[in-house]
Amino acid sequence: MQQVIQWHHNNEDCSHPGRDETIRKIQQIYYWKSMAHQVGLYIKRCLTCAAVKTRQIQQEAPMQAHRPTGPFETTSIDILGPYPLTPRQNRYMIIVEDTFTKWVEAKPFHKVDINIILRYLEEEIISRYGTPRKIISDHGITFQSNAYLRYCARNHIEILYSAVEHQKANPVERRVQEFKKVLRSLMHEQRDETWDLYIQKALYVLRTRRNAATAETPSKALLGYELPLPTHWEIPLYDRERRRARHIPAAEIRNRQIEYQTRKYARPDQIPKVTFRPGDRVLTRKPISTKKQFGPSWTGPYVINRKISNEIYELDREGHMITLHVDQLRPVPPGNEPAQDSDSDSDHDPGPERE
């Protein structure tokens, strides 16, 4: 069972999804009694997840949602970089999201100017999915240029801008953060200069993860079927589901998104206060000056020496005593204690059964 969980969580085709998504992927093939408990325990102990994923500190304010009524009616675009120059001479990336199905497209470039952006929209977006009704972007100079304004006017595309001081108002920003998180997982032990080699794999991961707002994967919402993982064609259940593939009505997806927004902001989430004691093992947030572009955001483990106040702790970091704010600390996942003689948990549940 551990091997099944490991495959559906650690494998690069999955790239360390959360608990619910890991369970969903496993249940496409296997079932056993204590699956949810064991998956949750495995992910809590995953050091890679702790090192590359961010932690929410406070409840976010609700954002005004752009609510399209069908696929690629509204797209969101952003330019990422500059990143470390790759051997293929890439430093930037253009990323586009369909805000309805959450389908993402991305491509690396050596440089990005208005001509490259317009060519990318024509060749990678419009030629595949049609002309969008609206495009959302930030207030970058490129997206306010005369060439961009003329292009959108000629194609009857409405231009929407996100708030200058609140880039999360751009829907693609959420996907950018997820995209970077997946890249960090895929590149956990790789050189930063290889980031452009992992873009397509990261896109595959995002397209096969269920979205909370639509309750579907982007591939199912857009194509009507789930993209198969390796060996899926050998499983009768997947073959039957693929044959029954259907496009989900746009109204159904739209209603799910509205319900999700209502539930999400109905009441603030209660995020527990984090405290530590002397002897606790923690990870520390890497300083921006030392952090690799796509490397882990957290490093460690280190040991808490003493609690100075409710927010400040002293810890031993490689022989040096330093003080850090609690927001720069996170607990080491259980199961990553120093090496010692300990047997793995024995479990007498029946093994995974193929459906």
Stockholm file with secondary structure:
# STOCKHOLM 1.0

chainA/1-355         MQQVIQWHHNNEDCSHPGRDETIRKIQQIYYWKSMAHQVGLYIKRCLTCAAVKTRQIQQEAPMQAHRPTGPFETTSIDILGPYPLTPRQNRYMIIVEDTFTKWVEAKPFHKVDINIILRYLEEEIISRYGTPRKIISDHGITFQSNAYLRYCARNHIEILYSAVEHQKANPVERRVQEFKKVLRSLMHEQRDETWDLYIQKALYVLRTRRNAATAETPSKALLGYELPLPTHWEIPLYDRERRRARHIPAAEIRNRQIEYQTRKYARPDQIPKVTFRPGDRVLTRKPISTKKQFGPSWTGPYVINRKISNEIYELDREGHMITLHVDQLRPVPPGNEPAQDSDSDSDHDPGPERE
#=GR chainA/1-355 SS CHHHHHHHHHSTTTCSCCHHHHHHHHHTTEECTTHHHHHHHHHHTCHHHHHHSCCCCSCCCCCCCCCCSSTTSEEEEEEECCCCCCTTCCCEEEEEEETTTCCEEEEEESCCCHHHHHHHIIIIIIHHHCCCSEEEECCCGGGGSHHHHHHHHHTTCEEEECCTTCGGGSHHHHHHHHHHHHHHHHTTTSCGGGGGGGHHHHHHHHHTSCCTTTSSCHHHHHHSSCCCCTTGGGCHHHHHHHHTCCCCCHHHHHHHHHHHHHHHTSSCCCCCCCCCCTTCEEEEECCTTTCCTTSCSEEEEEEEEEECSSSEEEEEETTEEEEEEGGGEEECCTTCCSSCSCCCCCCCSCCCEEC
#=GC SS_cons         CHHHHHHHHHSTTTCSCCHHHHHHHHHTTEECTTHHHHHHHHHHTCHHHHHHSCCCCSCCCCCCCCCCSSTTSEEEEEEECCCCCCTTCCCEEEEEEETTTCCEEEEEESCCCHHHHHHHIIIIIIHHHCCCSEEEECCCGGGGSHHHHHHHHHTTCEEEECCTTCGGGSHHHHHHHHHHHHHHHHTTTSCGGGGGGGHHHHHHHHHTSCCTTTSSCHHHHHHSSCCCCTTGGGCHHHHHHHHTCCCCCHHHHHHHHHHHHHHHTSSCCCCCCCCCCTTCEEEEECCTTTCCTTSCSEEEEEEEEEECSSSEEEEEETTEEEEEEGGGEEECCTTCCSSCSCCCCCCCSCCCEEC
//
